[in-house]
Amino acid sequence: MPVPTLYTLAKTRLISNISMLTDIGDLPYTFLAPILKHIQNPSQLQELETNCPQIVGETGEIWLRFIKRDIPQWDKKPHQPRDSRNWGKVYRKLKREAEQEKAVQEEQLKEQMKALQQNREGNQTKIVEARTGYDPSARRRGFGFRSGGGGGSSSWGNPAAPPKTGKMAFDKLRRSMFDQKQARPRATQMPTHLLNERKTLVKQAPERMIRMQDNTAPQKMLVSRRASQGAGSPSLPRPNITARPSLAQISTSPPSKPERASLPPGQHFSAPKIQPQQSGAGLKRKKAEVDPFMPKKKKA
């Protein structure tokens, strides 16, 4: 591999540090054209032309590359200068126009976004408090139901009257159910102060419960025959109980034995006699059944 020349080494060094190049002295453009084509900043090229006026008018290809890179739709705009020395002026003019167009487009985009946001806010659902326009007297009279014409809705969100279907019986039934619900609102639909006013204590039993208690027949009690005979005979005096027996007396008293059942005097119990079983000789022997499908056995 041959050793690189000094020009090649300097050229490679300048290209790697092209952003630091601001002056080339009195060297011609044709000698440094392979190096100057690597400039990426228009301000650096303008400064280089100011410091080295011998390259002015020869850097058109570099300015054209900047126009193609930085100006949108550059081919639809006039970009060819009449004088080759004015390539820098053409670039700066097109650059200002492009920035103005960009600002106008940004402003239009902001206006569109603002209009879209206003439209969205106008169509947004808002939650309104239920106590808006609160009138306690009106609610006390009608429990929040506005009996306006046309079957309007109530101030508490009750549904409107049911629509007519053309069937008289069905419409009448639906309307009666709707009126009943409106006349007797639920406790959740009533204000708290009305619920407190209706809250009372029970001072007397209802008359219907008293009549039912009077009309009920006394319950029957099951008693023994002796107790019923003793209660029916007027000769037996009723015991006068002044105090209940203590637990000690109940525990020490011996338990009474149950009475044994016995027959009346003059009667005896006679058990039935068990008849003896008959012997096997007196029993008749059952004749064996004859199978018609089996051959008869011959007697020996």
Backbone torsions as a table, in degrees:
resi	resn	phi	psi	omega
1	MET	NA	126.4	-176.3
2	PRO	-72.1	156.2	179.4
3	VAL	-76.4	131.1	179.8
4	PRO	-66.0	148.3	-179.0
5	THR	-76.6	168.6	179.1
6	LEU	-65.3	-37.8	178.8
7	TYR	-63.2	-41.2	180.0
8	THR	-65.8	-40.3	179.0
9	LEU	-66.0	-42.0	178.9
10	ALA	-66.9	-38.2	179.4
11	LYS	-64.2	-44.8	178.7
12	THR	-62.5	-37.8	-179.4
13	ARG	-68.7	-40.4	-180.0
14	LEU	-68.2	-38.0	179.9
15	ILE	-66.8	-38.7	179.4
16	SER	-69.8	-21.7	178.7
17	ASN	-122.6	42.3	-174.9
18	ILE	-66.7	-26.8	-179.4
19	SER	-69.0	-14.4	-179.4
20	MET	-97.3	0.6	-177.3
21	LEU	-85.5	117.7	178.3
22	THR	-129.4	-4.6	-178.2
23	ASP	-156.1	136.2	178.9
24	ILE	-121.3	9.9	-179.9
25	GLY	71.8	-134.1	179.9
26	ASP	-106.6	21.3	178.9
27	LEU	-72.0	143.0	-180.0
28	PRO	-74.9	161.7	-178.4
29	TYR	-68.1	-35.0	-178.1
30	THR	-64.3	-28.4	-179.6
31	PHE	-76.1	-34.2	-176.4
32	LEU	-108.2	10.7	-178.8
33	ALA	-59.0	-42.7	178.1
34	PRO	-61.7	-23.3	-179.3
35	ILE	-89.5	-42.7	-176.8
36	LEU	-68.8	-20.2	178.4
37	LYS	-67.9	-14.5	179.8
38	HIS	-89.5	3.7	177.0
39	ILE	-71.1	133.1	-177.3
40	GLN	-112.5	-7.8	-176.1
41	ASN	-112.5	121.8	178.4
42	PRO	-63.2	-32.9	178.7
43	SER	-65.7	-36.3	177.8
44	GLN	-66.3	-40.1	178.0
45	LEU	-67.0	-37.3	178.2
46	GLN	-66.2	-41.3	177.4
47	GLU	-64.7	-37.7	179.2
48	LEU	-66.6	-38.0	176.3
49	GLU	-68.1	-32.7	178.2
50	THR	-69.2	-39.9	-179.3
51	ASN	-78.1	-28.2	-177.7
52	CYS	-127.9	84.1	-175.9
53	PRO	-67.1	-11.1	-178.8
54	GLN	-70.6	-15.7	-179.2
55	ILE	-97.7	-2.6	179.7
56	VAL	-66.3	133.4	-177.9
57	GLY	92.6	-12.1	-179.9
58	GLU	-107.6	-3.2	-177.1
59	THR	-100.9	26.8	-177.8
60	GLY	-62.4	-38.2	-178.7
61	GLU	-65.7	-32.2	178.5
62	ILE	-71.4	-41.5	178.7
63	TRP	-67.0	-36.4	177.9
64	LEU	-64.6	-36.7	176.0
65	ARG	-64.8	-38.3	176.2
66	PHE	-64.7	-39.8	-179.9
67	ILE	-64.8	-44.5	178.6
68	LYS	-63.6	-30.2	-177.1
69	ARG	-82.0	-40.5	-168.8
70	ASP	-103.6	-17.4	-174.8
71	ILE	-105.6	118.3	176.6
72	PRO	-71.8	138.3	-179.8
73	GLN	55.1	47.8	-177.9
74	TRP	-66.3	-29.3	-177.1
75	ASP	-71.0	-19.1	178.3
76	LYS	-90.2	1.5	-178.1
77	LYS	-118.1	150.3	176.8
78	PRO	-69.4	117.6	-176.8
79	HIS	-128.1	1.5	178.4
80	GLN	-93.7	115.3	178.6
81	PRO	-77.3	153.2	175.7
82	ARG	-70.5	-34.3	178.4
83	ASP	-110.9	131.1	-178.9
84	SER	-66.0	-14.6	178.8
85	ARG	-81.7	-5.5	-175.7
86	ASN	-107.0	21.9	178.7
87	TRP	-61.3	-37.7	179.1
88	GLY	-65.3	-38.5	178.8
89	LYS	-66.5	-41.0	179.0
90	VAL	-62.2	-42.5	179.8
91	TYR	-62.6	-45.4	-177.9
92	ARG	-66.8	-35.6	177.5
93	LYS	-65.9	-47.3	178.8
94	LEU	-64.7	-31.4	179.1
95	LYS	-68.3	-41.7	177.7
96	ARG	-64.5	-43.4	178.9
97	GLU	-63.0	-38.7	179.3
98	ALA	-65.7	-38.1	178.3
99	GLU	-68.0	-38.4	177.4
100	GLN	-65.0	-42.9	177.5
101	GLU	-63.0	-37.5	178.6
102	LYS	-65.6	-40.9	178.5
103	ALA	-64.6	-40.8	179.0
104	VAL	-64.0	-42.4	179.1
105	GLN	-64.9	-38.6	177.1
106	GLU	-64.7	-40.3	178.9
107	GLU	-64.7	-41.5	177.3
108	GLN	-63.8	-39.3	178.6
109	LEU	-65.2	-38.0	177.0
110	LYS	-63.9	-42.1	178.9
111	GLU	-63.5	-40.5	178.9
112	GLN	-65.7	-41.5	178.6
113	MET	-66.4	-37.3	178.2
114	LYS	-65.3	-44.0	177.9
115	ALA	-64.1	-38.3	178.5
116	LEU	-65.5	-39.2	178.6
117	GLN	-66.3	-40.8	177.6
118	GLN	-64.0	-40.3	177.3
119	ASN	-64.5	-38.1	178.7
120	ARG	-67.8	-39.9	178.0
121	GLU	-67.4	-33.8	178.3
122	GLY	-68.2	-30.9	-180.0
123	ASN	-93.3	3.3	-177.5
124	GLN	-81.1	141.4	179.2
125	THR	-77.8	131.7	-179.8
126	LYS	-111.5	140.1	178.4
127	ILE	-93.1	119.4	-178.3
128	VAL	-107.5	140.4	179.4
129	GLU	-66.7	145.7	-177.5
130	ALA	-73.3	-16.1	-177.8
131	ARG	-91.5	16.1	175.9
132	THR	-68.8	126.6	-177.4
133	GLY	69.6	40.5	-175.2
134	TYR	-71.8	128.7	179.4
135	ASP	-134.3	100.8	-176.1
136	PRO	-61.9	-37.6	-177.5
137	SER	-65.8	-41.3	179.4
138	ALA	-66.0	-38.7	179.3
139	ARG	-70.5	-32.5	179.0
140	ARG	-68.6	-33.5	-179.8
141	ARG	-73.1	-45.2	-173.2
142	GLY	-122.2	9.1	-179.9
143	PHE	54.5	40.9	175.2
144	GLY	83.2	5.3	-178.2
145	PHE	-99.6	122.8	178.2
146	ARG	-93.8	110.2	-176.2
147	SER	-86.3	58.1	177.8
148	GLY	-82.8	166.5	180.0
149	GLY	-72.6	152.7	176.1
150	GLY	87.0	6.0	176.7
151	GLY	70.7	50.5	179.1
152	GLY	-72.9	167.5	-179.5
153	SER	-85.8	163.5	-178.4
154	SER	-84.7	167.4	179.6
155	SER	-75.1	-11.1	177.9
156	TRP	-101.9	12.8	176.1
157	GLY	88.0	18.7	176.8
158	ASN	-69.5	148.2	-179.8
159	PRO	-70.2	159.7	178.8
160	ALA	-75.6	173.0	-179.6
161	ALA	-63.1	146.5	-178.2
162	PRO	-66.3	142.0	179.4
163	PRO	-71.9	158.8	-179.1
164	LYS	-83.2	139.2	-179.2
165	THR	-105.5	-8.0	-178.1
166	GLY	98.4	-14.2	178.4
167	LYS	-96.1	117.3	-171.7
168	MET	-62.9	-48.5	-176.9
169	ALA	-65.2	-43.5	-178.9
170	PHE	-66.4	-41.9	178.6
171	ASP	-65.3	-39.5	179.4
172	LYS	-65.2	-39.1	178.3
173	LEU	-65.4	-45.3	-179.9
174	ARG	-64.8	-38.6	179.4
175	ARG	-67.8	-38.9	178.4
176	SER	-66.1	-39.1	177.2
177	MET	-65.2	-39.4	179.2
178	PHE	-65.9	-43.8	179.3
179	ASP	-65.1	-34.5	178.8
180	GLN	-66.8	-40.5	178.0
181	LYS	-66.1	-37.9	-179.6
182	GLN	-71.9	-33.9	-179.4
183	ALA	-73.8	-29.3	-179.3
184	ARG	-121.6	83.9	-178.5
185	PRO	-71.4	155.4	177.8
186	ARG	-71.3	163.6	-179.6
187	ALA	-65.8	-28.4	178.6
188	THR	-71.3	-20.0	-179.6
189	GLN	-92.6	-8.7	-177.6
190	MET	-93.0	143.4	177.5
191	PRO	-63.7	159.6	-176.9
192	THR	-67.5	-37.0	-177.6
193	HIS	-68.0	-30.3	176.2
194	LEU	-72.2	-36.7	176.4
195	LEU	-64.1	-38.7	178.3
196	ASN	-67.3	-35.9	178.4
197	GLU	-66.9	-35.3	-179.4
198	ARG	-80.6	-11.5	-177.6
199	LYS	-76.5	115.9	179.5
200	THR	-133.3	167.0	178.2
201	LEU	-98.0	151.9	178.3
202	VAL	-79.5	113.9	-179.4
203	LYS	-98.3	-24.5	-175.2
204	GLN	-150.8	144.2	178.7
205	ALA	-69.1	147.9	178.1
206	PRO	-62.3	148.6	-178.9
207	GLU	-62.9	-33.1	-178.4
208	ARG	-65.4	-40.0	178.1
209	MET	-66.2	-36.3	178.9
210	ILE	-66.4	-42.7	178.9
211	ARG	-63.5	-40.9	178.0
212	MET	-64.0	-37.4	178.8
213	GLN	-68.2	-35.4	178.7
214	ASP	-72.3	-33.6	-176.8
215	ASN	-80.9	-14.7	-178.9
216	THR	-69.7	136.3	179.8
217	ALA	-76.4	148.5	178.0
218	PRO	-64.7	144.7	-179.0
219	GLN	-73.3	143.2	179.7
220	LYS	-81.2	143.1	179.5
221	MET	-114.2	131.6	178.4
222	LEU	-88.7	121.0	178.6
223	VAL	-127.2	163.6	179.7
224	SER	-75.5	167.1	-178.1
225	ARG	-66.8	-40.3	-179.5
226	ARG	-64.2	-40.8	-179.6
227	ALA	-66.4	-37.5	178.4
228	SER	-68.7	-36.3	177.7
229	GLN	-68.1	-38.7	178.9
230	GLY	-68.0	-35.2	179.2
231	ALA	-72.0	-27.3	-178.2
232	GLY	-82.4	-27.7	-178.2
233	SER	-79.4	128.4	-179.0
234	PRO	-78.7	-12.0	-176.1
235	SER	-73.5	-29.7	-176.3
236	LEU	-77.9	125.6	177.7
237	PRO	-76.8	148.0	176.7
238	ARG	-79.6	136.8	179.0
239	PRO	-69.4	141.6	177.7
240	ASN	-101.4	103.8	-177.9
241	ILE	-91.5	116.7	179.5
242	THR	-100.8	-26.0	-178.4
243	ALA	-150.4	153.1	177.4
244	ARG	-80.1	143.9	177.6
245	PRO	-67.9	147.4	179.9
246	SER	-76.9	167.3	179.5
247	LEU	-68.3	-31.8	-179.7
248	ALA	-67.1	-41.2	178.4
249	GLN	-64.8	-38.5	-180.0
250	ILE	-66.3	-37.9	-177.5
251	SER	-75.2	-32.5	-176.9
252	THR	-81.6	-26.8	-177.6
253	SER	-68.8	132.8	-178.0
254	PRO	-68.1	146.2	179.0
255	PRO	-69.7	138.9	-179.6
256	SER	-78.3	139.0	-179.4
257	LYS	-81.1	141.9	178.7
258	PRO	-69.6	142.9	-179.8
259	GLU	-69.0	141.6	-179.5
260	ARG	-89.8	133.6	-179.7
261	ALA	-69.0	137.6	179.9
262	SER	-142.3	158.2	179.7
263	LEU	-81.4	158.0	176.1
264	PRO	-63.4	156.9	-179.5
265	PRO	-64.4	142.5	179.7
266	GLY	90.5	-1.5	178.5
267	GLN	-117.3	141.6	-179.9
268	HIS	-124.6	152.3	179.3
269	PHE	-91.6	125.3	178.9
270	SER	-117.4	121.8	-179.4
271	ALA	-84.5	145.8	178.2
272	PRO	-69.7	144.9	179.6
273	LYS	-79.3	142.2	179.8
274	ILE	-90.6	122.6	-179.8
275	GLN	-77.0	138.1	179.8
276	PRO	-70.5	149.8	178.8
277	GLN	-74.9	146.4	178.9
278	GLN	-74.2	148.1	-179.3
279	SER	-74.8	169.6	-176.5
280	GLY	-73.0	-20.8	-178.5
281	ALA	-70.7	-33.8	-176.8
282	GLY	-79.2	-14.8	-178.2
283	LEU	-79.7	142.3	177.3
284	LYS	-81.1	136.4	-179.3
285	ARG	-84.2	132.5	-178.7
286	LYS	-75.9	132.1	-178.4
287	LYS	-73.1	134.6	-178.9
288	ALA	-69.1	143.2	179.5
289	GLU	-74.2	143.8	-177.5
290	VAL	-98.0	129.1	178.2
291	ASP	-92.4	119.7	-177.4
292	PRO	-70.6	-17.2	-177.9
293	PHE	-91.8	-6.3	-179.9
294	MET	-102.6	141.7	177.6
295	PRO	-69.4	146.2	-179.9
296	LYS	-71.7	141.7	178.7
297	LYS	-83.8	136.5	177.7
298	LYS	-85.6	139.4	178.8
299	LYS	-78.4	138.2	-178.4
300	ALA	-78.1	NA	NA
